[in-house]
Amino acid sequence: MPHQPSLARAVRPGLISATLALALTLAAPALTPARAEEVLPSINLQLTPWTVIAQEKGFFKDAFDKIGTTKVNLIASGAADLLGAEAAAVNGGAIAIAQRMIYPATVHRANGLDGVIIWASEPSNRYRAPILARADNDKINSVADLDGKKFGSSRISCYWSSPFEVTTKAGLPFDSRDKQGRIRYTSIDNAAVAISSVLSGATDATTAHLAAGAFAGAWLSGKLKVIGRSPDDGVYVNNAGRVTYFARRDFVNKYPQVVKAFLAARERTREWTSDHVDEAAEIVADKTRVPLEVAKFQITHAGEWEFMAGEPNAERARNAIKTFQAWYVENGDDILAEHGLTSAQIDAFIDGRFFVGGQYSIYN
């Protein structure tokens, strides 16, 4: 707010008494008040391994109480466990802030979600979204063995963007809406169905985050095997496989301090979990109702994404989107080819206020 001269100095000397001048001086700020940010009494967030830890350890309370948000509701995804449901929940106001990888978040934006990314992670790694087959399927042992076979995974997710790169570079593209490829691709948005499909033989392979609740149990039971991974120097690992948190633009503009508090609580939770893995695993097991070994696996596996470090630089996050969008469009991504974001839209999609140098950044 620009500097406001005191009314005492603005009035000629001798026209008012010193007492009145002092009174007017003290009253001056009240004449031009700064617009106070509206208080959000309660907030709905996704129930995930890190959010249950933040709730249990009081990290949410410490961050949100300071700005008047006194109730945090953690919303479970439900039995359907549909990938992409969180985007609809954000758009409809059911949850305030949602997590998705940067590729699907960009597709949601391209498809009309008026949201912004308020946090992006560091680059991914080869372990985050491997290609999986049934462990006892002796006919499928490598990506080359998928020629002419059936692949089922969620289209708008890492479960497509990661294997799409691997199979395309191997000369075995997926089917698309426009033309048949070398691999029969089917979109399956329910994680449990995707697993069951592979285990039953209805499909030959899928891709998943092994640390995701639905897949962790199947992996730890020894029923699945890895037959391919994203290349370390590829577009997925360095760009499309980053994690993001996003929210509706109008929510972020109305409650930027709430967003900052959320991000501060997440960072504190990440640091605490790294130092208290066993206690954190017990909380996750109890609050998300999974076996303790699964909970610990979700925290410690090399491909986990809940506790990744952030990408503090907004321009690098923007360049990641521009890079992977160009690559996927060039290689046959029918969704982004039709609805891709312009450079200006990508710049606006990454909300710089929450990155280094921004007004509400946790990195400053």
Summary of the structure (lengths in Angstrom):
residues: 364
radius of gyration: 24.5
end to end distance: 20.8
largest distance: 99.1
contacts: 1204
relative contact order: 0.16
helix: 47%
strand: 15%
